[in-house]
Amino acid sequence: MRTRVLVTGLGCVSGLGRGVAANWERVRQGDGAIRPLQPPAPDGIAAWADDETGAPSLLGTVDPERLRRLGKLDRLSAFALEAGLEAVADAGLLEHPSLARRSAILLGCGSGGNATIETAYERLFGAGQRKVHPQTIPSSMVAAPAAQLSMLLGVHGPVLTFSGACASSAQALGEAMHMIRAGRADVVIAGGAEACLTRGSLTGWQSLGVLASDTCRPFSRDRRGMVLGEGAAVLVLESERHALERGARIHGELAGYGASSDASHMTAPDVEGIAAAIRAAHEDAGIGFDTSALVSAHGTGTALNDPAEAAAMHRVYGPALAHHRVIATKSAHGHMIGATGAIEFLLGLVALNEGIAPPVLNHLGPDPDCDLPLVLAAQAFAPEVLVSSSFAFGGLNAVLVGRRA
């Protein structure tokens, strides 16, 4: 029999707040985090994280000497460490001997330490200085969050970073599931982080022409584009045997993972590539397409993504789609790029356990090209499974299937 992979710990930080409780409460109530950016960022909107919402950062509880040994923390790593600490504490694994052996860390990041890189360039090219901070390279690497989290937690097993743009953290979770199934680890700390709300990064995104000027309106008429967010989401995954032997609390099961590549265009999605990933996830989980599902859509609010994703859902589910419900939490926390797959799966799993489908925000009315059973006001819904989708630039697709506890 195939090893079941259980979720035993949850942690996150986003523009909605610090901690799972704060994030879920705002998503459930339909309270979004998208708001105007503050100087020195360029003009625009985003779902940026601050220190005012939710629980205090768990990094404040860590011995300063222990933090010092990690080196300089970019904002990217700080988000990953905060979410990772919450997840491991939630799982009851802080200082647990399981972390020293047969454990692993798999994190997804769309880009590296943007703030560290831009600060170095300002010194070098703007101020004409000859040197930059001596830890510029190690703290700006895309692998830094996973490496620093392993040092903080004492994880000696494989520590890997996935960088598949907007699918990064969904890929990390899916491959973590396979690592446990293969017997390579008993515990995997998996998820993703992103900190792309810097002047240079934002300017690049604005130049791409995909950002909305008002807000994020997934699958709505008159939608104008995506809105960036930042933060991290981390989950603790365990083999069923390991979790039950230690009496762990179970949040749910990561039951399936499907991945595909469109292999067609760098930014435009392909309907069949998306559909292939959804089918593969269902097949991996052994779940029929007519099984009642809460579908956490990629739902960016862009002109191209939304109709392609809607068409793929109709192609896969057919008439059964009417029995599912579709949510799109980017309308609340923004597009967190490398972290977005993980936070959407995390919030979807909480919704599954609570029996509540949270609303899609900012909807102005139906678009005939995006005809879906959208949740526009929070409603009681008790489906059997969660289907969480991430579709990235480069045509990189990843879909996760979860079951309730």
HUURZI-V22165 format. One record per residue. RES is the residue in one small letter. PSI is psi in radians with two decimals (none if undefined). NEAR is the number of other C-alpha atoms within 12 Angstrom. D_CENTER is the distance of its C-alpha to the mean C-alpha in Angstrom with 1 decimal. Layout:
RES/PSI/NEAR/D_CENTER
RES/PSI/NEAR/D_CENTER
This chain:
m/2.52/6/29.7
r/2.45/18/26.0
t/2.25/26/24.2
r/2.47/30/21.9
v/2.02/44/18.5
l/2.62/41/17.9
v/2.09/47/15.1
t/-0.11/41/17.0
g/2.50/41/14.8
l/2.44/45/12.0
g/2.49/50/11.1
c/2.78/54/9.1
v/2.39/58/10.4
s/-3.03/59/10.0
g/-0.33/47/12.9
l/-0.36/46/13.5
g/-3.11/41/14.7
r/2.17/37/14.6
g/2.66/42/14.0
v/-0.74/39/12.8
a/-0.79/26/16.2
a/-0.73/28/16.1
n/-0.82/42/12.8
w/-0.73/41/14.0
e/-0.75/27/17.4
r/-0.67/30/16.7
v/-0.78/40/14.6
r/-0.67/36/17.4
q/-0.10/24/20.1
g/0.58/31/18.8
d/1.82/29/18.7
g/2.89/37/16.5
a/0.03/39/15.7
i/2.22/38/16.8
r/2.97/29/20.0
p/2.50/24/22.2
l/2.70/26/21.5
q/2.57/18/23.9
p/2.61/12/26.2
p/0.27/13/26.3
a/2.72/21/23.3
p/2.84/21/24.6
d/2.52/21/25.3
g/-2.93/28/22.5
i/2.74/33/19.7
a/2.96/45/16.2
a/1.42/38/14.0
w/2.58/41/14.8
a/2.43/39/14.7
d/-3.04/25/18.1
d/0.22/20/20.0
e/-0.30/17/21.5
t/2.27/23/19.2
g/-2.88/24/18.5
a/2.73/25/19.7
p/2.65/19/20.9
s/2.33/29/18.8
l/-0.25/28/19.5
l/-0.44/26/20.3
g/-0.23/16/23.5
t/-0.09/15/24.6
v/2.44/19/24.5
d/2.16/13/27.9
p/-0.61/13/28.3
e/-0.64/11/30.0
r/-0.71/18/27.1
l/-0.64/22/24.8
r/-0.63/15/27.5
r/-0.31/16/27.5
l/-0.25/29/23.9
g/-2.93/27/25.2
k/2.26/26/23.9
l/2.02/35/20.3
d/2.80/36/18.5
r/-0.60/33/16.2
l/-0.84/50/13.4
s/-0.66/48/14.7
a/-0.73/40/15.6
f/-0.80/49/12.1
a/-0.72/56/11.2
l/-0.71/49/14.6
e/-0.85/43/14.4
a/-0.65/50/11.3
g/-0.74/49/12.9
l/-0.74/45/16.2
e/-0.76/39/15.3
a/-0.77/38/13.8
v/-0.66/43/16.9
a/-0.72/28/19.2
d/-0.60/30/18.0
a/-0.14/35/18.8
g/0.54/24/22.2
l/0.07/35/21.8
l/2.24/24/22.5
e/0.30/16/25.6
h/2.46/18/25.7
p/-0.36/18/27.6
s/-0.50/29/25.1
l/-0.40/32/22.9
a/-0.37/25/25.9
r/2.61/21/26.3
r/0.67/26/24.5
s/2.86/36/21.1
a/2.85/42/18.4
i/2.22/53/15.2
l/1.93/50/12.7
l/2.58/57/10.0
g/2.39/50/8.4
c/2.31/51/9.4
g/-0.58/43/10.6
s/3.03/39/13.6
g/-2.64/39/15.6
g/1.48/39/17.1
n/-0.73/34/18.1
a/-0.72/32/20.0
t/-0.76/36/22.0
i/-0.78/33/22.9
e/-0.63/27/24.0
t/-0.73/27/26.1
a/-0.74/26/27.8
y/-0.62/22/28.6
e/-0.74/20/30.0
r/-0.78/18/32.3
l/-0.89/16/33.3
f/-0.55/15/33.8
g/-0.87/13/34.0
a/-0.12/13/36.2
g/0.36/12/37.9
q/2.74/14/37.3
r/-0.26/14/37.8
k/2.75/16/35.2
v/3.09/21/31.6
h/2.36/22/30.0
p/-0.34/14/30.7
q/0.36/21/27.2
t/-0.80/26/25.7
i/-0.98/24/25.0
p/-0.57/25/23.4
s/-0.27/32/21.3
s/-0.12/33/20.0
m/2.53/29/19.2
v/-0.37/37/15.8
a/-0.13/33/16.6
a/-0.82/43/17.5
p/-0.77/50/14.5
a/-0.73/50/14.9
a/-0.78/34/18.6
q/-0.59/41/18.9
l/-0.64/47/16.9
s/-0.67/36/19.3
m/-0.70/27/22.3
l/-0.66/35/21.4
l/-0.23/37/21.0
g/0.65/31/23.7
v/2.11/33/21.8
h/-0.04/26/24.2
g/-2.88/27/22.8
p/2.36/28/20.8
v/1.94/32/18.2
l/2.62/37/16.3
t/2.33/40/13.9
f/2.30/36/12.3
s/1.48/33/12.4
g/0.78/35/12.0
a/-2.25/39/11.0
c/-0.13/44/8.4
a/0.06/51/8.2
s/-0.93/48/8.0
s/-0.47/56/5.5
a/-0.69/58/6.7
q/-0.75/49/10.0
a/-0.76/51/9.8
l/-0.77/58/9.6
g/-0.76/49/12.2
e/-0.53/38/14.4
a/-0.71/47/14.3
m/-0.80/47/15.6
h/-0.59/33/18.3
m/-0.74/33/19.2
i/-0.76/38/20.0
r/-0.64/28/21.8
a/-0.09/17/23.8
g/0.28/24/25.0
r/-0.30/22/23.8
a/2.66/36/22.1
d/-0.56/40/22.3
v/2.29/46/19.3
v/2.20/54/16.0
i/2.01/62/13.5
a/2.61/62/10.2
g/-2.48/60/6.6
g/2.93/64/5.8
a/2.72/61/7.3
e/2.46/58/8.9
a/1.27/48/12.3
c/0.17/44/13.8
l/0.99/43/15.9
t/2.88/36/19.1
r/-0.82/27/22.3
g/-0.79/24/22.3
s/-0.81/26/18.8
l/-0.70/31/19.1
t/-0.69/20/22.5
g/-0.79/18/21.3
w/-0.72/26/18.8
q/-0.64/26/21.6
s/-0.47/13/24.0
l/-0.41/15/21.9
g/0.39/18/22.8
v/-0.02/29/19.6
l/2.43/32/18.9
a/2.64/34/20.4
s/-0.26/26/23.1
d/-1.09/22/22.9
t/-3.13/39/19.5
c/2.16/45/16.8
r/1.31/43/18.7
p/2.28/51/16.9
f/0.26/48/19.7
s/2.67/36/22.4
r/2.72/24/25.6
d/0.42/24/26.0
r/2.59/35/22.4
r/-0.01/28/22.3
g/-3.03/36/18.9
m/2.87/43/15.4
v/2.26/47/14.7
l/2.61/50/12.6
g/-3.12/48/10.6
e/2.87/49/9.8
g/-2.69/52/8.8
a/2.72/60/6.8
a/2.31/58/5.7
v/2.42/59/8.2
l/2.58/56/10.2
v/2.13/53/13.8
l/2.46/51/15.1
e/2.66/50/18.9
s/2.61/38/21.6
e/-0.76/33/23.4
r/-0.83/22/26.6
h/-0.76/29/25.2
a/-0.76/32/23.4
l/-0.62/18/26.6
e/-0.59/13/29.0
r/0.07/20/27.6
g/0.62/15/27.3
a/2.61/28/23.6
r/2.39/26/22.1
i/2.16/32/20.0
h/-0.41/35/17.0
g/-2.91/39/16.9
e/2.37/41/16.8
l/1.82/50/14.5
a/-0.31/43/17.3
g/2.71/42/16.5
y/2.28/41/14.7
g/2.43/40/15.9
a/2.61/39/15.7
s/2.90/33/18.0
s/2.27/29/19.0
d/-0.66/26/20.8
a/0.75/20/23.1
s/-0.75/18/24.4
h/2.58/16/23.1
m/-0.59/16/20.9
t/-0.40/23/19.5
a/2.24/26/20.9
p/2.75/36/19.2
d/2.22/33/21.5
v/-0.81/32/22.0
e/-0.59/26/23.2
g/-0.73/36/20.4
i/-0.83/44/17.8
a/-0.65/36/20.2
a/-0.70/31/20.7
a/-0.70/41/17.2
i/-0.80/44/17.3
r/-0.78/36/20.7
a/-0.66/31/19.9
a/-0.77/38/17.2
h/-0.78/36/19.8
e/-0.70/22/22.5
d/-0.66/25/20.7
a/-0.21/33/20.2
g/0.63/21/23.8
i/2.28/26/23.0
g/2.72/23/25.1
f/-0.29/34/23.9
d/0.03/23/26.0
t/2.26/27/24.3
s/2.19/25/23.1
a/2.52/40/19.4
l/2.01/49/16.8
v/1.96/50/15.0
s/1.75/49/11.5
a/2.74/49/12.2
h/-0.79/51/10.5
g/1.16/49/13.2
t/-0.35/51/13.3
g/0.27/46/16.8
t/2.83/36/18.4
a/-0.64/32/21.8
l/-0.74/28/21.0
n/-0.84/36/17.6
d/-0.87/39/18.4
p/-0.56/34/21.8
a/-0.74/31/20.7
e/-0.73/45/18.0
a/-0.75/41/20.5
a/-0.69/28/23.2
a/-0.70/33/21.2
m/-0.76/41/20.7
h/-0.66/28/24.4
r/-0.68/22/25.3
v/-0.85/28/23.5
y/-0.44/27/24.2
g/-2.47/18/27.5
p/-0.41/16/29.2
a/-0.31/20/27.0
l/-0.54/28/24.2
a/-0.38/23/26.3
h/-0.13/23/25.7
h/3.00/33/21.9
r/2.42/43/20.0
v/2.20/42/17.2
i/2.85/48/14.7
a/1.56/53/12.5
t/-0.09/58/10.7
k/-0.41/53/10.1
s/-0.26/51/13.8
a/-0.87/51/13.2
h/0.05/51/10.4
g/3.07/50/10.7
h/1.86/58/8.9
m/0.34/54/6.7
i/-1.89/49/7.4
g/-0.34/49/6.3
a/-0.14/55/3.3
t/-0.68/60/2.8
g/-0.69/58/3.3
a/-0.74/56/2.8
i/-0.55/58/3.7
e/-0.68/58/5.6
f/-0.73/57/7.0
l/-0.90/55/7.9
l/-0.62/52/9.5
g/-0.66/51/11.0
l/-0.70/47/12.5
v/-0.78/39/14.0
a/-0.70/45/15.3
l/-0.78/41/16.8
n/-0.59/28/18.6
e/-0.31/24/19.8
g/0.51/25/21.1
i/2.22/28/19.9
a/2.04/40/18.1
p/2.72/43/16.8
p/2.61/39/18.1
v/2.20/44/17.1
l/2.82/39/18.3
n/0.39/32/20.8
h/2.28/29/22.3
l/-0.16/19/25.8
g/2.89/21/27.0
p/2.54/21/26.6
d/2.15/22/26.4
p/-0.38/15/28.5
d/-0.08/21/26.2
c/0.88/33/23.2
d/1.76/26/25.1
l/2.73/38/22.6
p/1.25/30/22.9
l/2.57/36/20.6
v/1.86/32/20.3
l/-0.16/30/21.8
a/2.47/24/22.8
a/2.32/26/21.4
q/2.62/24/23.2
a/2.28/19/24.0
f/2.19/29/22.6
a/1.24/26/22.8
p/3.01/29/21.6
e/-0.56/31/21.7
v/2.88/42/18.3
l/2.34/50/14.7
v/2.01/53/13.7
s/2.12/52/10.1
s/2.49/57/10.3
s/2.17/57/8.8
f/2.09/52/11.8
a/2.81/44/12.2
f/2.57/32/15.3
g/-0.04/24/17.8
g/0.58/31/17.4
l/2.03/36/14.8
n/2.40/44/13.6
a/2.27/48/11.5
v/2.33/52/11.8
l/2.53/52/11.4
v/2.24/51/14.2
g/2.70/47/14.4
r/2.67/39/17.6
r/2.91/31/18.5
a/none/26/20.1
